[in-house]
């Protein structure tokens, strides 16, 4: 399985054991090589939870920012657009319930 980049809501549900996290997403996080974008840290203050759950932090690199600038505006949220760009640049699958990601052709797990 490809490494996965986890969207903020999916990570919070994983941490809380929330049933809103789909079985497929749960399996991807439980068995995968998982990453969480620095962009997600801007949304929430959950850094401590990452280490406790064995999730690596994916830094924002210049090539990620350049990819964002090239993306069509299917999705308007700047944090989500950065996640899409990072998943594309790193060739990661993306764990998220947000179906707007599908317009970009990323491998979305939900």
Secondary structure, 3 states (H helix, E strand, C coil): CCCEEECHHHHHHHHHCCCCCCHHHHHHHHHCCEEEEHHHHHHCCCHHHHHHCCCEEECCCHHHHHHHHHCCCCCCCHHHHHHHHHHHHHCCEEECCCHHHHHHCCCEEC
